[in-house]
């Protein structure tokens, strides 16, 4: 009987081992092919130099700097002119001192005004750039999902080539630019809360 029980346990053990072995091969880990990356490439420098929103941001920045520079130059000319008149003028030393203090105050106010304008522009462009980057990332994510990519590489990093070669068929830069231009055909500076 003991011998008979041993045989039955042996046969059951064999079936268990065979069953486990069968399950292992039926539910084996996916092959390497299942993990093949579907790669897309983008050129971020091209996006930032050719898309309408990024071009508009650069133009706005240049316009705002030119406008601020012109305003500063006009105020500076006025202060210099008043300073020249003060030097050439024939007024008492006490009156010169008062006018000199008033001019010094104007110079200080001009410097503060310049700093405030610079800070405001910096904040506005930071907000605008952040908004553009968010839109850009959303567009990239949408294209990647639509086309089934699972890896996106940037061919340029800080205007330096990061990838030596990529098949042009993998490049989704033009599609990104097209969608970004369509989504944001106009760009304006965001107002700042006081």
C-alpha positions, 0 to 999 in steps of 0.5 A: 500500500505504501508503494502504491501511494508512492506511485500515485504521489509520483504520478501526481507530482509529474502532472503538476510539474508538467502542468507548471511547465506547460503554463510557463510556456503558454504564459511566457514573457513577451518576446523582445519584438513586443518591446520594439520602440516606435521612435519619432524625432523632432527638431526643437530648434526648427520648431522655435525658428519656423513656427508662427507663435515662436516667431511672433514671440521674438517679434513682440520681444524685439518691438517691446524692447525697441519701444522701451529703449526709445522711451528711455532715450527720450527721457534721458535726452530730456534730463541731459538737456536740463543738465546742460541748461543748468551748467550754462545757466547763470543762477545762484549756487543755491538754485543750482543745487536745488535743480541738481537735486531735482535732476538727480531725482529724475535720474533715480526715477528713470532707473526705477522705471526702467527696472520696472518695465524690464521686470514686467516684460520679463514676467510677460514673456516668461508667461507667454513662453510657458504657455507656448511650451505647454501647447507644444508639449500637448501637440507632441503628446497628441501626435505621438499617441495618434501615430503610436510612437513610444519614444521621441528624440530631439535631434537638436539640443541648444542648437547643437545636433544631438542625433547624427542621423535619423530617417526623415520618415521618423521626423514629425517636426513639420506636423508639429509646426503645422498644428502649433501654427493652426492652434495659435495663429496669433500671440499677444503678451498676457496682462499682468495682475497688479 
